[in-house]
Amino acid sequence: MAVERRTVRVSRDVFDELDRVLSTQRGAEGEPSVNDFLTLDLLPIVDAFATRFDDLPDAVPGRPNYKLLIAAGALVRGVSVIGQLMADGSIELIHIRLDFDIPWDEWE
């Protein structure tokens, strides 16, 4: 059975936020660059919205056209993303927040 795959676009606001919080170059301590994040973490996020939009929780109660994804990233501790279902059936990622603060060893 084929999974329906929606078209997903990333808004300018999401790219602006990534540019604000990530450097253009990988940091000396291994901090990810914007390109690292786009390559390793953003693609699985896009894929999740493309294939699982209807199964994600509502980002705004009572507004099923706004969905929230919270996930661990490959390069960041966590990421939350809001996607909006558009009139044409595509999804636009409109908000992103990266979490760098909680070391994983505190969860053990």
MODELLER restraints for C-alpha pairs under 7 A, 6 or more apart:
rsr = mdl.restraints
at = mdl.atoms
rsr.add(forms.Gaussian(group=physical.xy_distance, feature=features.Distance(at['CA:3:A'], at['CA:51:A']), mean=6.62, stdev=0.5))
rsr.add(forms.Gaussian(group=physical.xy_distance, feature=features.Distance(at['CA:4:A'], at['CA:51:A']), mean=6.21, stdev=0.5))
rsr.add(forms.Gaussian(group=physical.xy_distance, feature=features.Distance(at['CA:5:A'], at['CA:50:A']), mean=5.08, stdev=0.5))
rsr.add(forms.Gaussian(group=physical.xy_distance, feature=features.Distance(at['CA:5:A'], at['CA:51:A']), mean=4.99, stdev=0.5))
rsr.add(forms.Gaussian(group=physical.xy_distance, feature=features.Distance(at['CA:6:A'], at['CA:50:A']), mean=4.57, stdev=0.5))
rsr.add(forms.Gaussian(group=physical.xy_distance, feature=features.Distance(at['CA:6:A'], at['CA:51:A']), mean=6.58, stdev=0.5))
rsr.add(forms.Gaussian(group=physical.xy_distance, feature=features.Distance(at['CA:6:A'], at['CA:90:A']), mean=5.69, stdev=0.5))
rsr.add(forms.Gaussian(group=physical.xy_distance, feature=features.Distance(at['CA:7:A'], at['CA:50:A']), mean=6.17, stdev=0.5))
rsr.add(forms.Gaussian(group=physical.xy_distance, feature=features.Distance(at['CA:7:A'], at['CA:90:A']), mean=4.83, stdev=0.5))
rsr.add(forms.Gaussian(group=physical.xy_distance, feature=features.Distance(at['CA:7:A'], at['CA:91:A']), mean=6.22, stdev=0.5))
rsr.add(forms.Gaussian(group=physical.xy_distance, feature=features.Distance(at['CA:8:A'], at['CA:46:A']), mean=6.36, stdev=0.5))
rsr.add(forms.Gaussian(group=physical.xy_distance, feature=features.Distance(at['CA:8:A'], at['CA:50:A']), mean=6.02, stdev=0.5))
rsr.add(forms.Gaussian(group=physical.xy_distance, feature=features.Distance(at['CA:8:A'], at['CA:90:A']), mean=5.83, stdev=0.5))
rsr.add(forms.Gaussian(group=physical.xy_distance, feature=features.Distance(at['CA:8:A'], at['CA:91:A']), mean=4.71, stdev=0.5))
rsr.add(forms.Gaussian(group=physical.xy_distance, feature=features.Distance(at['CA:8:A'], at['CA:92:A']), mean=5.70, stdev=0.5))
rsr.add(forms.Gaussian(group=physical.xy_distance, feature=features.Distance(at['CA:9:A'], at['CA:91:A']), mean=6.23, stdev=0.5))
rsr.add(forms.Gaussian(group=physical.xy_distance, feature=features.Distance(at['CA:9:A'], at['CA:92:A']), mean=4.75, stdev=0.5))
rsr.add(forms.Gaussian(group=physical.xy_distance, feature=features.Distance(at['CA:9:A'], at['CA:93:A']), mean=6.23, stdev=0.5))
rsr.add(forms.Gaussian(group=physical.xy_distance, feature=features.Distance(at['CA:10:A'], at['CA:92:A']), mean=5.64, stdev=0.5))
rsr.add(forms.Gaussian(group=physical.xy_distance, feature=features.Distance(at['CA:10:A'], at['CA:93:A']), mean=4.82, stdev=0.5))
rsr.add(forms.Gaussian(group=physical.xy_distance, feature=features.Distance(at['CA:10:A'], at['CA:94:A']), mean=6.89, stdev=0.5))
rsr.add(forms.Gaussian(group=physical.xy_distance, feature=features.Distance(at['CA:11:A'], at['CA:92:A']), mean=6.36, stdev=0.5))
rsr.add(forms.Gaussian(group=physical.xy_distance, feature=features.Distance(at['CA:11:A'], at['CA:93:A']), mean=5.78, stdev=0.5))
rsr.add(forms.Gaussian(group=physical.xy_distance, feature=features.Distance(at['CA:11:A'], at['CA:94:A']), mean=5.48, stdev=0.5))
rsr.add(forms.Gaussian(group=physical.xy_distance, feature=features.Distance(at['CA:13:A'], at['CA:94:A']), mean=6.53, stdev=0.5))
rsr.add(forms.Gaussian(group=physical.xy_distance, feature=features.Distance(at['CA:13:A'], at['CA:95:A']), mean=6.89, stdev=0.5))
rsr.add(forms.Gaussian(group=physical.xy_distance, feature=features.Distance(at['CA:14:A'], at['CA:94:A']), mean=6.12, stdev=0.5))
rsr.add(forms.Gaussian(group=physical.xy_distance, feature=features.Distance(at['CA:14:A'], at['CA:95:A']), mean=5.59, stdev=0.5))
rsr.add(forms.Gaussian(group=physical.xy_distance, feature=features.Distance(at['CA:14:A'], at['CA:96:A']), mean=5.81, stdev=0.5))
rsr.add(forms.Gaussian(group=physical.xy_distance, feature=features.Distance(at['CA:18:A'], at['CA:34:A']), mean=6.38, stdev=0.5))
rsr.add(forms.Gaussian(group=physical.xy_distance, feature=features.Distance(at['CA:19:A'], at['CA:34:A']), mean=6.50, stdev=0.5))
rsr.add(forms.Gaussian(group=physical.xy_distance, feature=features.Distance(at['CA:22:A'], at['CA:32:A']), mean=6.94, stdev=0.5))
rsr.add(forms.Gaussian(group=physical.xy_distance, feature=features.Distance(at['CA:22:A'], at['CA:33:A']), mean=5.55, stdev=0.5))
rsr.add(forms.Gaussian(group=physical.xy_distance, feature=features.Distance(at['CA:22:A'], at['CA:34:A']), mean=5.37, stdev=0.5))
rsr.add(forms.Gaussian(group=physical.xy_distance, feature=features.Distance(at['CA:23:A'], at['CA:33:A']), mean=4.97, stdev=0.5))
rsr.add(forms.Gaussian(group=physical.xy_distance, feature=features.Distance(at['CA:23:A'], at['CA:34:A']), mean=5.99, stdev=0.5))
rsr.add(forms.Gaussian(group=physical.xy_distance, feature=features.Distance(at['CA:24:A'], at['CA:33:A']), mean=5.26, stdev=0.5))
rsr.add(forms.Gaussian(group=physical.xy_distance, feature=features.Distance(at['CA:24:A'], at['CA:34:A']), mean=5.64, stdev=0.5))
rsr.add(forms.Gaussian(group=physical.xy_distance, feature=features.Distance(at['CA:25:A'], at['CA:33:A']), mean=5.05, stdev=0.5))
rsr.add(forms.Gaussian(group=physical.xy_distance, feature=features.Distance(at['CA:26:A'], at['CA:32:A']), mean=5.09, stdev=0.5))
rsr.add(forms.Gaussian(group=physical.xy_distance, feature=features.Distance(at['CA:26:A'], at['CA:33:A']), mean=4.60, stdev=0.5))
rsr.add(forms.Gaussian(group=physical.xy_distance, feature=features.Distance(at['CA:32:A'], at['CA:75:A']), mean=6.40, stdev=0.5))
rsr.add(forms.Gaussian(group=physical.xy_distance, feature=features.Distance(at['CA:37:A'], at['CA:75:A']), mean=6.79, stdev=0.5))
rsr.add(forms.Gaussian(group=physical.xy_distance, feature=features.Distance(at['CA:40:A'], at['CA:74:A']), mean=6.62, stdev=0.5))
rsr.add(forms.Gaussian(group=physical.xy_distance, feature=features.Distance(at['CA:41:A'], at['CA:73:A']), mean=5.78, stdev=0.5))
rsr.add(forms.Gaussian(group=physical.xy_distance, feature=features.Distance(at['CA:41:A'], at['CA:74:A']), mean=6.00, stdev=0.5))
rsr.add(forms.Gaussian(group=physical.xy_distance, feature=features.Distance(at['CA:41:A'], at['CA:75:A']), mean=6.92, stdev=0.5))
rsr.add(forms.Gaussian(group=physical.xy_distance, feature=features.Distance(at['CA:53:A'], at['CA:67:A']), mean=6.89, stdev=0.5))
rsr.add(forms.Gaussian(group=physical.xy_distance, feature=features.Distance(at['CA:56:A'], at['CA:67:A']), mean=5.81, stdev=0.5))
rsr.add(forms.Gaussian(group=physical.xy_distance, feature=features.Distance(at['CA:56:A'], at['CA:68:A']), mean=6.22, stdev=0.5))
rsr.add(forms.Gaussian(group=physical.xy_distance, feature=features.Distance(at['CA:56:A'], at['CA:69:A']), mean=6.56, stdev=0.5))
rsr.add(forms.Gaussian(group=physical.xy_distance, feature=features.Distance(at['CA:57:A'], at['CA:67:A']), mean=5.63, stdev=0.5))
rsr.add(forms.Gaussian(group=physical.xy_distance, feature=features.Distance(at['CA:57:A'], at['CA:68:A']), mean=5.72, stdev=0.5))
rsr.add(forms.Gaussian(group=physical.xy_distance, feature=features.Distance(at['CA:58:A'], at['CA:64:A']), mean=5.42, stdev=0.5))
rsr.add(forms.Gaussian(group=physical.xy_distance, feature=features.Distance(at['CA:58:A'], at['CA:66:A']), mean=5.76, stdev=0.5))
rsr.add(forms.Gaussian(group=physical.xy_distance, feature=features.Distance(at['CA:58:A'], at['CA:67:A']), mean=4.47, stdev=0.5))
rsr.add(forms.Gaussian(group=physical.xy_distance, feature=features.Distance(at['CA:58:A'], at['CA:68:A']), mean=6.00, stdev=0.5))
rsr.add(forms.Gaussian(group=physical.xy_distance, feature=features.Distance(at['CA:59:A'], at['CA:66:A']), mean=5.35, stdev=0.5))
rsr.add(forms.Gaussian(group=physical.xy_distance, feature=features.Distance(at['CA:59:A'], at['CA:67:A']), mean=4.69, stdev=0.5))
rsr.add(forms.Gaussian(group=physical.xy_distance, feature=features.Distance(at['CA:59:A'], at['CA:68:A']), mean=4.74, stdev=0.5))
rsr.add(forms.Gaussian(group=physical.xy_distance, feature=features.Distance(at['CA:59:A'], at['CA:82:A']), mean=6.62, stdev=0.5))
rsr.add(forms.Gaussian(group=physical.xy_distance, feature=features.Distance(at['CA:60:A'], at['CA:66:A']), mean=6.34, stdev=0.5))
rsr.add(forms.Gaussian(group=physical.xy_distance, feature=features.Distance(at['CA:65:A'], at['CA:84:A']), mean=5.55, stdev=0.5))
rsr.add(forms.Gaussian(group=physical.xy_distance, feature=features.Distance(at['CA:65:A'], at['CA:85:A']), mean=4.88, stdev=0.5))
rsr.add(forms.Gaussian(group=physical.xy_distance, feature=features.Distance(at['CA:66:A'], at['CA:82:A']), mean=6.64, stdev=0.5))
rsr.add(forms.Gaussian(group=physical.xy_distance, feature=features.Distance(at['CA:66:A'], at['CA:83:A']), mean=5.66, stdev=0.5))
rsr.add(forms.Gaussian(group=physical.xy_distance, feature=features.Distance(at['CA:66:A'], at['CA:84:A']), mean=4.54, stdev=0.5))
rsr.add(forms.Gaussian(group=physical.xy_distance, feature=features.Distance(at['CA:66:A'], at['CA:85:A']), mean=6.43, stdev=0.5))
rsr.add(forms.Gaussian(group=physical.xy_distance, feature=features.Distance(at['CA:67:A'], at['CA:82:A']), mean=5.61, stdev=0.5))
rsr.add(forms.Gaussian(group=physical.xy_distance, feature=features.Distance(at['CA:67:A'], at['CA:83:A']), mean=5.34, stdev=0.5))
rsr.add(forms.Gaussian(group=physical.xy_distance, feature=features.Distance(at['CA:67:A'], at['CA:84:A']), mean=6.51, stdev=0.5))
rsr.add(forms.Gaussian(group=physical.xy_distance, feature=features.Distance(at['CA:68:A'], at['CA:80:A']), mean=6.98, stdev=0.5))
rsr.add(forms.Gaussian(group=physical.xy_distance, feature=features.Distance(at['CA:68:A'], at['CA:81:A']), mean=5.75, stdev=0.5))
rsr.add(forms.Gaussian(group=physical.xy_distance, feature=features.Distance(at['CA:68:A'], at['CA:82:A']), mean=4.66, stdev=0.5))
rsr.add(forms.Gaussian(group=physical.xy_distance, feature=features.Distance(at['CA:68:A'], at['CA:83:A']), mean=6.56, stdev=0.5))
rsr.add(forms.Gaussian(group=physical.xy_distance, feature=features.Distance(at['CA:69:A'], at['CA:80:A']), mean=5.56, stdev=0.5))
rsr.add(forms.Gaussian(group=physical.xy_distance, feature=features.Distance(at['CA:69:A'], at['CA:81:A']), mean=5.24, stdev=0.5))
rsr.add(forms.Gaussian(group=physical.xy_distance, feature=features.Distance(at['CA:69:A'], at['CA:82:A']), mean=6.50, stdev=0.5))
rsr.add(forms.Gaussian(group=physical.xy_distance, feature=features.Distance(at['CA:70:A'], at['CA:79:A']), mean=5.73, stdev=0.5))
rsr.add(forms.Gaussian(group=physical.xy_distance, feature=features.Distance(at['CA:70:A'], at['CA:80:A']), mean=4.37, stdev=0.5))
rsr.add(forms.Gaussian(group=physical.xy_distance, feature=features.Distance(at['CA:70:A'], at['CA:81:A']), mean=6.59, stdev=0.5))
rsr.add(forms.Gaussian(group=physical.xy_distance, feature=features.Distance(at['CA:71:A'], at['CA:78:A']), mean=5.60, stdev=0.5))
rsr.add(forms.Gaussian(group=physical.xy_distance, feature=features.Distance(at['CA:71:A'], at['CA:79:A']), mean=5.50, stdev=0.5))
rsr.add(forms.Gaussian(group=physical.xy_distance, feature=features.Distance(at['CA:71:A'], at['CA:80:A']), mean=6.56, stdev=0.5))
rsr.add(forms.Gaussian(group=physical.xy_distance, feature=features.Distance(at['CA:72:A'], at['CA:78:A']), mean=4.24, stdev=0.5))
rsr.add(forms.Gaussian(group=physical.xy_distance, feature=features.Distance(at['CA:72:A'], at['CA:79:A']), mean=6.19, stdev=0.5))
rsr.add(forms.Gaussian(group=physical.xy_distance, feature=features.Distance(at['CA:73:A'], at['CA:79:A']), mean=6.41, stdev=0.5))
rsr.add(forms.Gaussian(group=physical.xy_distance, feature=features.Distance(at['CA:76:A'], at['CA:98:A']), mean=6.80, stdev=0.5))
rsr.add(forms.Gaussian(group=physical.xy_distance, feature=features.Distance(at['CA:76:A'], at['CA:99:A']), mean=6.39, stdev=0.5))
rsr.add(forms.Gaussian(group=physical.xy_distance, feature=features.Distance(at['CA:76:A'], at['CA:100:A']), mean=5.91, stdev=0.5))
rsr.add(forms.Gaussian(group=physical.xy_distance, feature=features.Distance(at['CA:77:A'], at['CA:99:A']), mean=5.55, stdev=0.5))
rsr.add(forms.Gaussian(group=physical.xy_distance, feature=features.Distance(at['CA:77:A'], at['CA:100:A']), mean=5.50, stdev=0.5))
rsr.add(forms.Gaussian(group=physical.xy_distance, feature=features.Distance(at['CA:77:A'], at['CA:102:A']), mean=6.85, stdev=0.5))
rsr.add(forms.Gaussian(group=physical.xy_distance, feature=features.Distance(at['CA:78:A'], at['CA:98:A']), mean=6.01, stdev=0.5))
rsr.add(forms.Gaussian(group=physical.xy_distance, feature=features.Distance(at['CA:78:A'], at['CA:99:A']), mean=4.93, stdev=0.5))
rsr.add(forms.Gaussian(group=physical.xy_distance, feature=features.Distance(at['CA:79:A'], at['CA:97:A']), mean=5.66, stdev=0.5))
rsr.add(forms.Gaussian(group=physical.xy_distance, feature=features.Distance(at['CA:79:A'], at['CA:98:A']), mean=4.58, stdev=0.5))
rsr.add(forms.Gaussian(group=physical.xy_distance, feature=features.Distance(at['CA:79:A'], at['CA:99:A']), mean=5.95, stdev=0.5))
rsr.add(forms.Gaussian(group=physical.xy_distance, feature=features.Distance(at['CA:80:A'], at['CA:96:A']), mean=5.69, stdev=0.5))
rsr.add(forms.Gaussian(group=physical.xy_distance, feature=features.Distance(at['CA:80:A'], at['CA:97:A']), mean=5.26, stdev=0.5))
rsr.add(forms.Gaussian(group=physical.xy_distance, feature=features.Distance(at['CA:80:A'], at['CA:98:A']), mean=6.67, stdev=0.5))
rsr.add(forms.Gaussian(group=physical.xy_distance, feature=features.Distance(at['CA:81:A'], at['CA:93:A']), mean=6.99, stdev=0.5))
rsr.add(forms.Gaussian(group=physical.xy_distance, feature=features.Distance(at['CA:81:A'], at['CA:95:A']), mean=5.54, stdev=0.5))
rsr.add(forms.Gaussian(group=physical.xy_distance, feature=features.Distance(at['CA:81:A'], at['CA:96:A']), mean=4.47, stdev=0.5))
rsr.add(forms.Gaussian(group=physical.xy_distance, feature=features.Distance(at['CA:81:A'], at['CA:97:A']), mean=6.57, stdev=0.5))
rsr.add(forms.Gaussian(group=physical.xy_distance, feature=features.Distance(at['CA:82:A'], at['CA:93:A']), mean=5.88, stdev=0.5))
rsr.add(forms.Gaussian(group=physical.xy_distance, feature=features.Distance(at['CA:82:A'], at['CA:94:A']), mean=5.86, stdev=0.5))
rsr.add(forms.Gaussian(group=physical.xy_distance, feature=features.Distance(at['CA:82:A'], at['CA:95:A']), mean=5.15, stdev=0.5))
rsr.add(forms.Gaussian(group=physical.xy_distance, feature=features.Distance(at['CA:82:A'], at['CA:96:A']), mean=6.63, stdev=0.5))
rsr.add(forms.Gaussian(group=physical.xy_distance, feature=features.Distance(at['CA:83:A'], at['CA:91:A']), mean=6.14, stdev=0.5))
rsr.add(forms.Gaussian(group=physical.xy_distance, feature=features.Distance(at['CA:83:A'], at['CA:92:A']), mean=5.42, stdev=0.5))
rsr.add(forms.Gaussian(group=physical.xy_distance, feature=features.Distance(at['CA:83:A'], at['CA:93:A']), mean=4.19, stdev=0.5))
rsr.add(forms.Gaussian(group=physical.xy_distance, feature=features.Distance(at['CA:83:A'], at['CA:94:A']), mean=5.70, stdev=0.5))
rsr.add(forms.Gaussian(group=physical.xy_distance, feature=features.Distance(at['CA:84:A'], at['CA:91:A']), mean=5.41, stdev=0.5))
rsr.add(forms.Gaussian(group=physical.xy_distance, feature=features.Distance(at['CA:84:A'], at['CA:92:A']), mean=5.26, stdev=0.5))
rsr.add(forms.Gaussian(group=physical.xy_distance, feature=features.Distance(at['CA:84:A'], at['CA:93:A']), mean=6.36, stdev=0.5))
rsr.add(forms.Gaussian(group=physical.xy_distance, feature=features.Distance(at['CA:84:A'], at['CA:94:A']), mean=6.87, stdev=0.5))
rsr.add(forms.Gaussian(group=physical.xy_distance, feature=features.Distance(at['CA:85:A'], at['CA:91:A']), mean=4.59, stdev=0.5))
rsr.add(forms.Gaussian(group=physical.xy_distance, feature=features.Distance(at['CA:85:A'], at['CA:92:A']), mean=6.63, stdev=0.5))
